[in-house]
Amino acid sequence: MTESSPRRSAYARLLDRAIRILAMRDHSEKELRRKLVAPVLTKNGPEPIDAPPEDVDKVVAWCQESHYLDDARFTRQFIASRSRKGYGPARIRQELNQKGIGRTDIDQAMYDCDIDWMALARDQALRKYGEPLPTAFAEKVKVQRFLLNRGYLMEDIQQIWRNFAD
């Protein structure tokens, strides 16, 4: 064999790469496709992948058949992970959309996740601003802006002070 000819087929190299990628964490199909066709970093710099699109499709199909790639499982795990990190439903939806998950799949997973977003918003506010939460308008706006930036919905944020007043 010469130096320029690959030792293994493009399909075998793509399959190995896909398994290495999915061994680290779950990915969406869109993420996996993007990573499979991305240039490989070598000692000589980035080298493009010379695999035909049909091979990429076959690798993705094999990963799905083998249950290594599952967008529904990825969505559930992503929602759980990001909510544990203190992010709200609006931000999580946006990130899932960027990762190629469909709106109906996102809606179903958010419905099934059974997370109390108002309690999470309150926990984030208490962690950042301490107890008791401020009631003066200027400080209250800061808390609300912080929670909105984290992706919480305004109705959940306002519910914090309604419950707090009781």
Solvent accessible surface area in square Angstrom, and as a share of the most:
residue,aa,sasa,rsa
1,M,185,0.83
2,T,97,0.56
3,E,180,0.81
4,S,108,0.70
5,S,43,0.28
6,P,73,0.46
7,R,212,0.77
8,R,115,0.42
9,S,69,0.44
10,A,21,0.16
11,Y,63,0.24
12,A,32,0.25
13,R,72,0.26
14,L,3,0.02
15,L,32,0.16
16,D,50,0.26
17,R,37,0.14
18,A,0,0.00
19,I,73,0.37
20,R,147,0.54
21,I,26,0.13
22,L,21,0.10
23,A,83,0.64
24,M,166,0.74
25,R,110,0.40
26,D,29,0.15
27,H,5,0.02
28,S,1,0.00
29,E,48,0.21
30,K,113,0.48
31,E,8,0.04
32,L,0,0.00
33,R,78,0.28
34,R,140,0.51
35,K,58,0.24
36,L,0,0.00
37,V,83,0.48
38,A,35,0.27
39,P,73,0.46
40,V,57,0.33
41,L,145,0.72
42,T,58,0.34
43,K,205,0.87
44,N,139,0.71
45,G,23,0.22
46,P,91,0.57
47,E,80,0.36
48,P,112,0.71
49,I,49,0.25
50,D,106,0.55
51,A,20,0.15
52,P,58,0.37
53,P,96,0.60
54,E,111,0.50
55,D,20,0.10
56,V,7,0.04
57,D,70,0.36
58,K,110,0.47
59,V,0,0.00
60,V,2,0.01
61,A,42,0.33
62,W,83,0.29
63,C,0,0.00
64,Q,76,0.34
65,E,131,0.59
66,S,39,0.25
67,H,137,0.61
68,Y,108,0.41
69,L,5,0.03
70,D,53,0.28
71,D,43,0.22
72,A,54,0.42
73,R,61,0.22
74,F,6,0.03
75,T,2,0.01
76,R,128,0.47
77,Q,93,0.41
78,F,27,0.11
79,I,1,0.00
80,A,37,0.29
81,S,33,0.21
82,R,44,0.16
83,S,7,0.05
84,R,178,0.65
85,K,121,0.51
86,G,1,0.01
87,Y,32,0.12
88,G,0,0.00
89,P,7,0.04
90,A,43,0.34
91,R,80,0.29
92,I,0,0.00
93,R,90,0.33
94,Q,107,0.47
95,E,28,0.12
96,L,0,0.00
97,N,98,0.50
98,Q,117,0.52
99,K,47,0.20
100,G,37,0.36
101,I,5,0.02
102,G,37,0.36
103,R,194,0.71
104,T,108,0.63
105,D,76,0.40
106,I,7,0.03
107,D,59,0.31
108,Q,102,0.45
109,A,10,0.08
110,M,17,0.08
111,Y,179,0.68
112,D,83,0.43
113,C,39,0.23
114,D,137,0.71
115,I,46,0.23
116,D,87,0.45
117,W,35,0.12
118,M,41,0.18
119,A,38,0.30
120,L,43,0.21
121,A,0,0.00
122,R,59,0.22
123,D,71,0.37
124,Q,15,0.07
125,A,0,0.00
126,L,42,0.21
127,R,180,0.66
128,K,117,0.50
129,Y,78,0.30
130,G,30,0.29
131,E,127,0.57
132,P,98,0.61
133,L,3,0.02
134,P,31,0.19
135,T,97,0.56
136,A,56,0.43
137,F,164,0.68
138,A,63,0.49
139,E,76,0.34
140,K,56,0.24
141,V,37,0.22
142,K,114,0.48
143,V,0,0.00
144,Q,29,0.13
145,R,135,0.49
146,F,41,0.17
147,L,0,0.00
148,L,77,0.38
149,N,106,0.54
150,R,49,0.18
151,G,6,0.06
152,Y,3,0.01
153,L,75,0.37
154,M,76,0.34
155,E,115,0.52
156,D,25,0.13
157,I,0,0.00
158,Q,74,0.33
159,Q,63,0.28
160,I,1,0.00
161,W,22,0.08
162,R,131,0.48
163,N,68,0.35
164,F,68,0.29
165,A,87,0.67
166,D,150,0.78
